Each structure stands twice: as structure tokens, then as C-alpha cells.
Amino acid sequence: MRKKILLGVIAGLCSTGLVACSGGAGTSDSTQTTTAQETTKESTAAETSSASETSAAASASVADVDYIKGKGTLIVGITDFAPMDYKENGDWVGFDADLAKKVAEDLGVKAEFVEIDWDNKILELDNKSIDVVWNGMTLTNEVKSSMECTNAYLNNAQVVVVPADKAADYKDKDSIKDLTFAVEAGSAGEEVAKENGYKTTPVRAQSDTLLEVKSGTSDAAIIDLLMAGAMIGEGTSYSDLAHTVELNKEEYGIGCRKGSDLAAYINDELKKFEADGSLKTTAEKYGVQEALIELK
């Protein structure tokens, strides 16, 4: 805006002959007039371009709900992450998956689930490869600054997973400081590992971190508490693993494109599910009812 005002002032001064806009002391009146006209054209073009950009930005800030209804699908970016999103008999199920399907139904569209590289989740949103990240996503500072996020709906923590027969050796932060940790690239687990100065091995998904520990490739893993409760211990495929040290406390949210009206829509939907009891019922189905947050 400052640039536009300055151009306009210069154009005005040129047209009244108060300053020489091009050339030296010998510049003719006709040259000054031509220069003033060119400057005015540039100013008008800049204003038109700026107005167009402002209009596009304003449109983008409110467009997603109608955009999704128009194309008939809500594309949900996920990773394989029980109990939030995982496959059962070929279909995506889980606490987050079931809620996303309910929201899609209320939008009058079909929910489509796409596995993404978690480290590229913001890029996937901005490219419109997906419409929403709904996958037990921790509300980190990076996430909140790069996405339009819903209110928090679940509590969580990052926990250390080790072989069960070694769990007694790792009860506090001091005892684990020299371990090598498998972490999902771009995850809250990787972030908390960096904050503590731990040595890490980044992998594509949280589920892959468990394979690292089971195979002995990494000493330990850092994953979400809710995932640990669903995927390790007695009765699971990782009965020989256990979680020990809790490294932090955090909250889950759902991410949309920056400025998107979809976040507010989902907030209203979750409040509706809370009021009619279906939020709690869905949480109980997947064993996460104790992590529910009273919605704002």
C-alpha cells in the first residue's frame, strides 16, 4: 500500500512539473507528461493486481465447505495409526476415521482416506491433495501456525516404548538419555526427541517405529500414548513391547488449510456429536473415552 501511495504522489508531482521524473535539467514538458502517464498506468496495474490477489485470498478463506460439497468427496489425510485410523477388512476404521465419515455424511459427500507422508502433511493440504488432516494430530506450534485447526478434542502424551524385558531399566528421563529412538518423521515424537537431545532414527509412520524396536534396529521408540495403548502389550502383535517414560502432555486437533471454514464446521459437528452422545459412544468403541476433552 505504501508503494502504491508513493507512486500516486510521484505521478501527481510529475503532472504539475514539481519534480523531474526522468532525465536531467534539460527534460522537456512532453517527456515529463509521458513519464507521468506511464507511472499512472503502472500504479493502476499494481492496484488492479493487488485487488485481484486480495479477492482471491478472501475467497480461499471461506471456500472449502462449498468446494468439498461441489466435488462430492472429503479427502482425509491419514497414516496407519490405531486406534485413530487403521484398516480392518479392507476398510479404514478407527476413532478419527469414524468421525470423519460422520462429518462427510452431514456434508452430503463421501469420505475418502489417503495415506500421506506425515512429514509432508502441510504441503498435501496446500496442494489440495487432501482436504483435512485427521489422524491423531498433536497441536504443535508448527501445526497451529501452518493450518486452520479445530479445537482440541483428545488428550495425549508422547511415551517411550522399549522391549518389555528391559522396561524395568528405563523408568525416568535420565535412564533413557543414551538410547537411540525410532520416531515418525515430522511427528510430535520426533519434536520431543529433538527437544531432549536424543539420538533418533526417522521412519515413515509411527507403526514402523515399533518394528524398529521389535527387530532391535533401534533401542526404543517414541509414539503417542493412545497408540501405545492400542498396539503394544498383552493381546496385541507387540506383546513383547511396553511403554515406560511419559515425556510430555499434549492435545489432538484436526487440521485444515489456513483460513479454511472447514475447521469451524468440524468444531460445530463435534459439539453436535458430544450433545447427542455419539462422540462418547465412538470413543468407547475404540477405548479412548478417558482421553476425551470437554469441547469448547
N, C-alpha and C positions, 0 to 999 in steps of 0.2 A: 504494500500500500504506500509506504514511504517513497518507493521508486516511482510509482505512478504519479503522486503529487508533485515530486521533483520534476518529472518530465513535463507535466502540465504547466508548472511555473516557468520553466525554461522556454516552453513554446510561447507562452504569453509575453515573456520579456523579448523574445526574438521578434514577435509580430509588431511590437511597439518600438523596436530599434534600440532598446536599452542595453542590450549586450550583443556582442558579436558571436553568433553560434557556430560559424565555421570560417576559416580563413583568418587573415590578419587585418591590419588597419585599412587595407585597400579593398575589402569585401564590398560588393555592390548591393544595393537595396534588393535587386531581383534575386541574388544569391541568398540573402537573408530570408526572403519570403519563401523561396523553395525549401530551404532548410527547415523553417518553421512548419511548413505543410508536412514535410516528411516526419518531423518529430511528432506532430499531432497524430499522423497515421499510426506511428509506432505505439504511441500511448493508447490509442483506441484499440489497436490489435491486442495489446497486452491486457487491457481491461476486459475485452471480449473473451480472451483465453482464460483469464482468472475467473471470470463469471462462470464459464463452462465447467472449469475444474471444481468450483465451489458447488455448483448444481449437481455434478456427478457424485461428489462426496456426500452431499446431503441425501441423494437418492440411495447411495450404498448403505447409509446409516439406518435406513428403515426398510430395506428391500427384502430381507431374507425370508420372512414368513410367506410373503406373496410369491417370491421366487421358488420356494420349495413346493408350495401348492401348485404353482404353474407347471413344474416339471414332473410332479407326481411321486417324487421319492425324497426321503430324508436319509442322506448318506452319512452313516455314523462311522467315524474313525476309531478303531479299537486295536488292541493286541489280545493275544490269548492269555487271559488273566482271570482265573477262577478266584472268587465266586462272582466277579463282576461281568465278564464276557468270556464265554468259552463254548466249545462245540459239543453238542450231545445229539447223537443220531443224525449228524449232518447239519443240524440247525444251531444257530447262535442263541444261547440262553445265558442266564445269569441275572443278578440284581439290576445292573445297568441296562443290559440288553432288553429285559422285560419292560423296564420303564420307558426306554426309547421306543419300543413297539407301541406302548400305550399313547405316547405323545404323537407318534406318527398317525395313529388311528384317529386321534382328535383333529389332526391337521387334514385328514382325509387323504393321506398318502401312504405309501408302503415304506417301511424301514428297510434300508439296505446296509449291510455291515461290510466294511472294508478294512482288512488288516493293513496297518501302516507301520513304517519305521518310526518308533516313538520319538527319536531324535529330530524327526522332520515334521512333527505334528503341526507346528505353526505354519510352515510352508505349505503343507497339504491344505490347510484351511484357506490361506490367502489365494492359492491357485484354484480354489473351488473344486478340488478333487474330492473333498468331503465337506459336509455342512456343519458338523459338530464333532467335538472330541468328547466321548462319553465312555470313560474306561478307568474309573477309579483314579482320576487325575488330581494330584496334590496341587493346592493353590499356592504355588511358589510366587515369589516376586516377579520372576520372568514371565510366568504364565499370566499373571494378572495384568502385567503391562503390555502384553502382546495379544491378548484375547479379550473378548467381552465375556465375562464369566458369570455364571449363576451364583446365587448364594450357596454357602456350604450346606451339604446335606448329610454327610457322614464324617465321623471322626476316624482317625487312623494314626499310625506311627510307623517309623522305619525300624526294623528289627534285624538282628544278626542271626543267621542260620548256619549251624555247624553240624558235623556228624554227631548223632545222639550219644555215642560212646565217649565223646570229648566235651560234651556240654558242661560238665562239672568244672572244667578247666577255664571256662570263659563266662564269668559272671559279672564283669564290670568293664568299663572302657579301657582301663589300664591293661587288663589281661589280653585284650584283642588288638592292641596298637601295632603289633608286628606282623599281623596276618595279611594275606593277600585276598582281596574281596572281589567276587564277581558281582557286577552291577549292570543294570539295564542302561544303555547309553541314553542320555537325555532325561533320566528319571530323577525323582526326589532322592532315591537311594544313592545315585551317583553324586548328587549335590551334597548330601550329608557326609559322604565318604571324603569328598574334597575338603569340606569344612573341618574335618578332623585330621586331615593329612594322611589318610590311609592309602596304601597301595591298591590299585584297582585293575581289574580286567573287564573292560566294557563288552557287553554282548547285546544281541538284538532285542531280546524280550526277558521279562522277569522269570518266566518259566525256564529259560535257558540258564539262568544263574544257578538253579537247583541242580541241573545236570552237571554243571561245573563242579559243584561241591561233592555230589554223589560219585563222580568219576575221579575225584582227587586233584583235578586240574587247578582248582582254587581252594584255599583253606576254608573260606566262608563266603556267604552271600549276604547282601543287604537287600531286603524286599519289604513290601507292605505287610503290616501286621494282619490285615484281613486276608491277604493271600496266604500267608503262613498258616493261619487258622484253617484254611480250606484245603491246602495242598501238601502239608507235611504232618508227620506223626502217625499214630495208630490208625489203621483203616485206609491209608492213602498209598499212592505209588512211591512215596518217600517216607516210609515208616522209620527209616534209619537216620532221618534228619530231625533236628529240634531247633527251636528259636530260643535265644537267650537274652542278650542285652537289647534294651529298648533305647534307641538313640535320640528320639525326639517325639514330639506330638505334632500332629498336623490335621488338616481337614481336606476333604474332597469337594471338588466343584466340577461343573460341566462347562466346556469352552466352546465359544462361537467366534466368528470373525469379529474383529474390533469394530465396535459401533453397531453390531447387528441387533435387530429387535427380537431375534430368536431367544436370546438369553432371558429377557423379561417374560416371554411367552412360556418358556420352560419353568421359570420360577412360579408362575401362576398355576401351571399344570401340577407341579409338585405339591403346592399348597392344597390344591383340589384333591389329590391322591391322599394327602395327610388327613384331610377332613372326612373323606369317605371311607377311610380305613384301609384302602388298597396299598398304600405305601408300607404300612406296618406288615400287612399280610405278605407282601412280596419280600420284605426284609426277612421275615421269619422263614420263608421258603428256602432262602439261601444262607440262613444263620448269621445275619449281620444286624439283627434288630437292636442289639446292645450298642451299636455304633451310630444309630440314628441321631440326628441333631434336630431339635425343635426348629422348624422353619420360620424365617422372618417374613 
